[in-house]
């Protein structure tokens, strides 16, 4: 058989092995030595060319294997962390194995956001790293979200921060809708975040806790008939047919309180809702709710300490200056002019007046009432 050699245009003889000796397949007897020399040169050249290819292939296989192992380590880190995220301190945590060179590192960024990095052969020539970002499902995953629309007035500011004090870039103030457009965001609105359309966000109303209708009845105290009343609710679960706070009246929350309001919630302008330091309030609103003009005191300044879940019968929410978050998927949420809000507003529609400052608390990710079984995983090659 003849083939083109790598040297010029001449033909080379391909050698075969017979009985352990080299012999030509074809050629004259006087040219055997010359042929042998040429063949050796060709084999040497072919070997020199082939070795880097084999080495490169083997290295590629090792590198791919390392990257796959790093990916599985990162995924294992994510699975390990999800049920333990609430107890984990913010920042980076390394979980090393006995070999010392393989481990996963968890970086808790917010209450519902963390990264898991798998590392193989750390410090060696074949080191491999793969990072996965995990975002836990949350009702409160946007600064503003309207199932059908979001509308803002003039000179509105929307940005983000962390109530836990973690450093952020302030660019997490996302505004979203399941609709096709966000055409009602005014040109003077300053959004430090993403504008998201066709978000496909699950807007299922929050479920009412079992037995809520039979919780301790506080209707007599919370449906006020006279001004200047004072009511204190300590830790517990309570039911009320409705809430009506008269002028100059105060409701003080001194523990972790869950309140089911079967009907409407109305607060007069000079009434006060005081959520004491170390306390929290969750309201399940069966009817419309208006807390847009009264005084709300939240000395902890932590939005997750004041959550409102609008049930299917909650069609309207008025919300004013406070630290808190609203998830009312059937409601039209309105915010008056010049309000300053720290938290999140999620409804059928969301409308902000002029001059509103909306500061999304990134620590609301994964907190309270959300679909915590849903985890978004993002691959980030290193």
N, C-alpha and C positions, 0 to 999 in steps of 0.2 A: 504494500500500500504506500502511496506517496501523498505527502501533504506539504503545504507551503511552510517554509521555516521562517524564523523571525529575522533572518539575516539576508538581505538582498532579495533577489528573485529566483535564486537557484533552488533546486529540489534537494531534500535531505532524505536519507534512508532511515526508516523507523526500525529500531532493533527489537528483536524478540529473544527470549531466553529459552535455550534448548539444553536440557541436561546440565544446567548450571553454568554453561559457557555462552558467551556472546557470539552470535554468528549472524552474518548478514542475510536478509531475506533475498536480496538480489545484489549484483555488482560483481566486478572482476576481482580475482585473487590479489592482484597487485595494489588494489585500492583499499584493502581491508583496514590497514593501519590508519590511513587518512580518514576513512569513513568512521572508524572508532573514535578518533580524536574529535571529529566534527560532532559525533553523537554525544560525546561527553560534554562538550561545550554547550550543546543545545539543552541537554538535561540539566546542567548547572544553571543555565539561564532560566529555564522553566521553573526550576525549584526556587530560585531566588524570587521569581515573580509570584509563585504560588504561596510561599510562606507568609508574607504579609497579609494575603487574602485570608488564609486560614486563621491567622492570629486575630485579624480584625473581626472575622465571623465569630470566633470563640469569645472574644471580648464583648461583642454585641450581645451574644447569648447570655453571658454572665451579667451584663448591664441590664438587659431586659428582665432577667430573673430577679435581680436585686430590686428593680423598680416595682415588680409585681409583689414581692415580699413586703416592700415598704408600703404599697397601697393597702395590702391586707392588714398590716400593723395599724395604719391610720384608721381603717374601718373598724378594727377591733377597739381602738381607742375611743372612737365615736360611740360604739355600742356600750362600752363600759361607762362612759361619762353621762349619757342621756339621763338615766335614772338618778344620777348623783349630782347633777349640775347645780341644783339649788343649794346644796351644802358646800360646794366647791368655792374656794376663795377666787376672786378675780386675779388674773395674771396667768403666768406660765407654770406648768407643773409637769415634770418628767417622770415617767414610769418605766424603769429600766429592768431588763431581764438579766439572768445570771451570766450570760456571755459578755455583758458589758457594752457590746458594740451595737446592739439592736434594742430599740425602745420606741415608745410613742410619747409625744409631748402634747399636752392639752393647754390651750390658751383661752381662758374664759374672758370674752370681750364684753358681753352684756348678760343680763339674766337669761336671755334666750338665744344667744349667739356665741359659738365657740369654734375654734379650729382644732383639728387633730392631725399631727404630723407623724408619719411613720418613718423611722430612720434605720437603715441597715448598714453595717460596716462603717460606723462613724470614724472619721479621721483617716480612713484608708483610701487607696486609689480607686476602689470600686464603691465608694459611698453612694447610697441612693436615698433620696428623700421624696416623700409625696405628702402633700397637705390637702386635707378635706375640710371644707367649711360647713358647719351644721347650723341651720336656723330652725329653731323649734316653731311649730305652728302656733299662732296667737290670734286672738280676736283683735288685739291692739297692735297691728303690724304696720300701720301708717299714721302719720300725723293727722291727716284727714282722709276719709274714704266715704264716698257716696255711691251706693249701689247703682243709682242712675245718674247722679250729677253732683258736682261740687261748684259752688259759686263764691267768689270773694269780692269784697268791696275794694275801695282805693287804699293805697299805702298799707297793705297787709304784709306782715313778715311771718314766714314759716321756716323754722329751722329745728335743730335738735340739740339735746344735751343728755347728760346722764345724772340722774338724781343721786346715784351712789358716789358721785365724784370722780368716776373714771374719765380719763381724757378721751375726748371725741373731737372729730373735725367739724362737728356742727352741721354736716351735710346729710343727715339721716331723716330730714323732714319730708318724707315721701307723701305725695298726694295722688290718690288713685280712684278709679271707678271701674265698674264692670261694663260701663257703656263704651261707645265708640270714640268719644272725644271729651276733652276738658276745655270747652270753648268759653266757659263762664269764669275763667281765672282772669282777673283784670290785668291790664298791662302794667300797672304799678305795683302788682304783688311780687314780692321777692321770695322765691322758693329756693331754699337750700336743701335740695333733695331731688328725687326723680318724679316725673309726671308719668303715671302709669295708666294706660287705657286697656280695655278688654282684659282686665286682671284675672278674671275667673275666680274671684275670691268667694269662698263659701260664706253665705250670709244667713245661715240657719239661725233662728233665734235661740238664745241661751235657754237651756232647760231649767224649769223651776225645781229646786231641791225637793226630794220626797218628803211629804208630811208638812210642807210649809204652811198650808192652810190651817193647821192645828197648832202652830207655834203660839207662844204666849201672846195674848191679844193686848195690844197697846192703843187701840182705836180711841179709847176715852181720853188718853193723854195727848195723842198726836193730832186729833181733830179738835183744834182749839176753838172755843166759842168766844173767849174774851182776850183782850190784849195783855201784854206783859206777863205771859206765863213762863214757867221754867220747868223743863223736863230733863231728867238725866237717864240715859240708858247705859247700863253696865254690860259687861260681856255676856253674849247670849244670842239666841235666834228669836225674832219677834215677828208678829203679824199685825197689820193694821188695815182696816177697810179703805182708808185713804189718809192723806196728810194735809192738814191746813194749818200753817204757822201764821199766827196773827202778828201785827206790828209790835215791836219791842219785846217779842218773846224769844226764848233761847232753848234750843235742844242741844244738850252736851253729850257727846259719846266718850265714855271713859274706858272702854275695852274693845275687843274685837266683836263687832256687831254685824249680824246679817238680818236684814229687814225686808220682809215681803209686803209690798204695798199693792193690794188688789185693785185699787182704783187710782184716782188722780193724786198728784203731789203738787201742792201750790204753796209758795212762801211769799209773804208780803215783804215789801222793800226793806223795812227796818227790822225784820226778823233775822235771827242768827242761827246758823248751824255750826257748832264748834266740835271738831274732831280733835280731841285732846292729844297731847304728845304721847306716843306709844300706842295709841288706839287706831282702829280702822273701821270703815263702814262700807258694806256692800248692800246696795239696794236692788231688789228685783221689782221693776216697775211694771205693774199690770195695766196701767193707764197712762195718760199723758203726764208729763213732768215739766215743771217750770221752776228752775232755780237760777234764773238769769239776772235777777235784780237784788236778791237778798244778800246778806253777808255770810260768807263761808270762811271759817277759820281752820287752817290746817298747819299747825306749828311745825310738824315734821317736814313739811314741804316735799312730800313723797306722793306722786300721783297714784301709785298702786294701793295707797291706804284709803282711797275713796273711789270706788268703782260702781258704775250704774249699768245694769243689764236691763234693757227694755224688752219686755216680752211681746208676744204677737199683738196685744191690745194697746201697746204704747205707740201712738201714731205721731206724737209731737214732743220734742224736747227743747226747752229753752235753757241755755247754759251760759254762765257768766264767768267772771274772773275767779279762778281757783286752781288748785292742784288736784287733778282727777281725770278719770277716763270714762267715756260712754261708749257702750256697744248696744245700739238700738236699731237693728236692721230694717224695721218697718217704719221708722220715724223720720220726720223732717226735723233736722237739728238746726237751730238758729242761734247765732251769737251776736249780741248787741255791739254797737260801735265802741271802740277803744278798750274792749276787754283784753285782759292778759291771761292766757291759759297755758298751763303746764300739764301735758298729758297727751290724750288722743281722743278723736271724735270719729265714730264709725256709725253711719246711718243710711237710710234710703236716699236722702239728700242731706248735704251739709252746706249751710249758707253763713258766711262771715260778714259782719258789717265793716264799715270803714275803720281803718286804723287799728285793727286787731293784731296782736302779737300772739302767735301760736308756736309754742316750744314743745316739740315732741320729746318725750322721755324714752330714750332707747332702752332703758331697763324694763319697759313694759313688754318687750319681746318675751313670749313664753309664759307670761304671768296671767293667772286667773282666767278661768272660763274658756280658754282657747282650746283648739284641737291639738293637745300636746302629743298625741300619738302620731301627728304628721310632722315629719322632719324633712326639710329640704337640704340636700347634700350637693355641694359644689366641688368639683375637682380643680385643684390648682397645681400644675406641675412646677417643680422646683428646678 
